[in-house]
Amino acid sequence: MAGYRESGTRNDSYAEQVFTHLALSAGASEFNKDGEVVFNSPNTVRTLGFYKELSHYTPPGPQWWRGRDFYMQGRLAMMFYSTFIMDDLAIPSIAANSLGPNHFKELDGTNYD
């Protein structure tokens, strides 16, 4: 499992945030020059393909921001996470919520490292 990479695979705002991050970095835009919604541009289609490929490497089941549990327990190689909430990873008392087996049956729990 150490080779997993986490991307949002649950129908929620986290998945949209991860997609938007990838789309913007690929030069995709949600609107054309006339302000019309465009979701089939070549860059958007390429981003969707890349996102789909990433989903093959995520832990089992729908993934969302709780994927940090896999990361904190050493079972996830990388993840998308906002720098705004990095204290979730850096402060032991806050990170403790991700160190137990409470959220995913595949995780046994671990100590903060």
Buried (B, 14 or more C-beta within 10 A) or exposed (E): EEEBBBBBBBEEEBBEBBBBBBBEEBEBEEEEEEEEEBEEBEBBEBBBEBBEEBBEBBBEEEBBBBBBBBBBBEBBBEBBBEEEEEEBBEEEEEBEBBBBEEBBEBBEEBEEE
